[in-house]
Amino acid sequence: MSHAEVDLRLDEAGAEATLRRSSAELEPLVIEVELRLQALAEALREREAAAIEQQAQALHQAMATALQRFIHAAHHGVVPDPLRLRLSRAGAQLARHREALSRATSALDRAIDVLMPGAALDGQVYTASGMATPRQVLGGLNA
C-alpha cells in the first residue's frame, strides 16, 4: 500500500468522523424544531390562542438556534444532507402554517368588517361610493 493510499484513507476517515460529529450535534436541534412544529400544529387545530402564542415563541427560538448552529457547522465543517433536508422541510411546514394563519386572519378581518362596518370606516375620509360618512359630514359642519 502506498503512502498516498494511506493518506486518502485517513482523509476519508477524518471526513466520516466530522460528518458523524456534525450529525450528533445537529440532530437534536432538528428534532426540537420538528417537535415544536408539531406542538404548534396541534395548538392551531385546537384554536387555543395562548398555546399558539407559546408554541410560536418556542418554535421561533428553536428555529433560530438551529439555523445559527447549521450556519456555524457549514462554515467549520460539514452539514449532513439528510439533516439539511429535514430542516428545509421544517421551514416549508412553517411557511404553510404562516400562510394558513394569514388566511384565517384575513377571513376574520372580513367577517368583522361585515358585522361592524362602522369600525372599518373609522379614520376613512370617504366610503366606497365616494361620499363622506355622515359622522365626517357632521364633524365638518360643527367645526
C-alpha positions as CSV (number, residue, x, y, z in Angstrom):
1,M,0.0,0.0,0.0
2,S,1.4,3.3,-1.0
3,H,1.7,6.5,1.1
4,A,-0.9,8.2,-1.0
5,E,-3.5,5.4,-0.3
6,V,-2.9,5.7,3.4
7,D,-3.3,9.5,3.3
8,L,-6.6,9.0,1.3
9,R,-7.9,6.6,3.8
10,L,-7.0,8.9,6.7
11,D,-8.7,11.8,4.9
12,E,-11.9,9.7,4.3
13,A,-11.9,8.5,8.0
14,G,-11.5,12.1,9.1
15,A,-14.3,13.3,6.9
16,E,-16.6,10.5,8.2
17,A,-15.7,11.4,11.8
18,T,-16.5,15.0,11.1
19,L,-19.8,14.1,9.5
20,R,-20.8,11.8,12.4
21,R,-19.8,14.6,14.9
22,S,-21.8,17.1,12.9
23,S,-24.8,14.8,12.8
24,A,-24.6,14.2,16.5
25,E,-24.6,17.9,17.2
26,L,-27.2,19.0,14.8
27,E,-29.8,16.1,15.0
28,P,-31.2,17.2,18.4
29,L,-31.7,20.7,17.1
30,V,-33.7,19.4,14.1
31,I,-35.7,17.1,16.4
32,E,-36.5,20.1,18.6
33,V,-37.7,22.2,15.6
34,E,-39.8,19.2,14.4
35,L,-41.4,18.8,17.9
36,R,-42.2,22.5,18.2
37,L,-43.8,22.4,14.7
38,Q,-46.0,19.5,15.8
39,A,-46.9,21.3,19.0
40,L,-47.8,24.5,17.1
41,A,-49.9,22.5,14.6
42,E,-51.8,20.9,17.5
43,A,-52.4,24.3,19.1
44,L,-53.6,25.7,15.7
45,R,-56.0,22.7,15.4
46,E,-57.3,23.3,18.9
47,R,-57.6,27.0,18.2
48,E,-56.0,27.8,21.6
49,A,-54.7,31.4,21.4
50,A,-52.4,31.2,24.4
51,A,-51.0,27.8,23.3
52,I,-50.5,29.1,19.8
53,E,-48.5,32.1,21.1
54,Q,-46.5,29.9,23.5
55,Q,-45.7,27.4,20.8
56,A,-44.9,30.0,18.2
57,Q,-42.3,31.6,20.5
58,A,-40.8,28.2,21.4
59,L,-40.6,27.4,17.7
60,H,-39.0,30.7,16.9
61,Q,-36.3,30.1,19.5
62,A,-35.7,26.5,18.3
63,M,-35.5,27.6,14.7
64,A,-33.1,30.5,15.4
65,T,-30.9,28.2,17.4
66,A,-30.9,25.5,14.8
67,L,-30.1,28.0,12.0
68,Q,-27.3,29.5,13.9
69,R,-25.7,26.1,14.6
70,F,-26.3,25.0,11.0
71,I,-24.5,28.1,9.7
72,H,-21.7,27.6,12.1
73,A,-21.4,23.9,11.0
74,A,-21.4,24.8,7.3
75,H,-18.6,27.3,7.8
76,H,-16.5,25.0,10.0
77,G,-17.2,21.5,8.7
78,V,-20.0,19.6,7.1
79,V,-23.7,19.7,7.3
80,P,-25.2,16.2,6.6
81,D,-27.6,16.3,3.7
82,P,-30.4,14.4,5.5
83,L,-30.4,16.9,8.3
84,R,-30.3,19.8,5.8
85,L,-33.3,18.3,4.1
86,R,-35.2,17.8,7.3
87,L,-34.6,21.4,8.4
88,S,-35.6,22.6,4.9
89,R,-38.9,20.6,5.2
90,A,-39.5,22.1,8.7
91,G,-39.0,25.6,7.1
92,A,-41.6,24.7,4.4
93,Q,-44.0,23.5,7.0
94,L,-43.6,26.7,9.0
95,A,-44.3,28.7,5.8
96,R,-47.5,26.7,5.4
97,H,-48.6,27.4,8.9
98,R,-47.9,31.1,8.4
99,E,-50.0,31.1,5.2
100,A,-52.9,29.3,6.9
101,L,-52.8,31.7,9.8
102,S,-52.7,34.7,7.4
103,R,-55.7,33.4,5.5
104,A,-57.6,32.8,8.8
105,T,-56.7,36.4,9.9
106,S,-58.0,37.8,6.6
107,A,-61.2,35.9,6.9
108,L,-61.7,37.1,10.4
109,D,-61.0,40.7,9.4
110,R,-63.6,40.4,6.6
111,A,-66.2,39.0,9.0
112,I,-65.6,41.8,11.4
113,D,-65.9,44.4,8.6
114,V,-69.3,42.8,7.7
115,L,-70.6,42.6,11.3
116,M,-69.3,46.0,12.4
117,P,-68.9,48.3,9.4
118,G,-68.6,51.4,11.5
119,A,-65.4,50.1,13.0
120,A,-64.0,49.6,9.5
121,L,-64.8,53.2,8.5
122,D,-63.2,54.9,11.4
123,G,-60.4,57.0,10.1
124,Q,-61.6,56.9,6.5
125,V,-62.5,60.1,4.8
126,Y,-64.8,58.6,2.1
127,T,-66.8,55.5,1.8
128,A,-66.6,53.1,-1.2
129,S,-69.3,55.2,-3.0
130,G,-67.0,58.2,-2.7
131,M,-69.3,60.0,-0.3
132,A,-68.2,61.3,3.0
133,T,-69.5,59.3,6.0
134,P,-72.3,61.1,7.9
135,R,-70.1,61.4,11.0
136,Q,-67.5,63.2,9.0
137,V,-70.0,65.5,7.3
138,L,-71.4,66.4,10.7
139,G,-67.9,66.8,12.2
140,G,-67.1,69.1,9.3
141,L,-70.3,71.2,9.9
142,N,-69.6,71.5,13.6
143,A,-66.0,72.6,13.1
